């Protein structure tokens, strides 16, 4: 049975959102930590502005990844990167993590820059996974990513430890990551074999 296009689009957007949230439990806490040292109202402003700028950067990076995944060797490289991300994800589930207190900063621009760097640095695995799910459907990728980043920012503001308690969601993210990694490796390997055989 073929799903109607709007339903298929909605299901994939929901999958992208769930996957990004599943992979972001420690990212959310890191973003919250990056904004510490400012008064409460400024923390929220810094996180909101940082999220908007991070959206522009992450959508741009993921667009590039979407277009690169048409190449067989890019699929293989992305597959290995996701396998490495699976290893890190498994470590977060089995090893206790401690976050050090961030150096206090009362400068809004410095805090926003810190939030953007933290967001980009910690989101490589979810960017690759999002690009793998969307695969050249740019509207699908952008919709899922924008909603995900706003949701992550909301939780960083108001409930930074919420997802640390939802371990089932992280296991769900690990399962999806592993499936995507295997899919990219198999698909990339088959494409590379086909191109070499021609």
JOCOR-V424137 format. One record per pair of residues at least 6 apart in sequence whose ideal C-beta (glycine too) atoms are under 6 Angstrom apart, sorted by sequence separation. I is the first residue (numbers start at 1). J is the second residue. D is the distance in whole Angstrom. If there is no record, write none. Layout:
i,j,d
I,J,D
I,J,D
//
This chain:
i,j,d
68,74,4
69,75,6
105,111,5
134,140,5
134,141,3
155,162,6
35,43,4
35,46,5
130,141,6
35,47,5
130,145,6
85,125,3
82,128,6
81,128,6
132,180,5
78,128,5
129,180,5
46,108,6
50,112,5
54,116,5
69,131,6
49,112,5
53,116,5
57,120,6
46,111,4
50,115,3
54,119,4
62,127,5
66,131,5
33,99,6
36,102,5
46,112,5
50,116,5
61,127,6
65,131,4
37,104,3
34,102,6
37,105,5
62,130,5
66,134,6
33,102,5
62,131,5
29,99,6
66,136,5
38,111,6
66,141,6
35,111,6
93,170,6
62,141,6
34,114,5
34,115,5
59,142,5
31,115,6
34,118,5
89,174,5
59,145,6
31,118,6
30,118,5
55,146,6
86,177,5
85,177,6
86,178,5
55,149,5
27,122,4
82,177,5
51,149,5
82,180,6
83,181,5
82,181,4
23,125,6
51,153,4
79,181,5
23,126,5
79,184,4
20,126,5
47,153,5
78,184,5
79,185,4
47,156,6
75,184,5
19,129,6
47,157,5
75,187,6
76,188,4
44,157,5
75,188,3
16,130,5
72,188,5
16,133,6
72,191,4
72,192,4
28,152,6
32,156,5
31,156,4
17,144,6
28,155,5
12,140,6
16,144,3
20,148,4
24,152,5
28,156,5
32,160,4
13,143,5
17,147,5
13,144,5
17,148,5
29,160,5
28,160,6
28,163,6
25,163,4
25,164,5
25,170,6
22,169,5
22,170,6
22,172,5
23,173,5
22,173,3
19,173,6
19,176,5
//
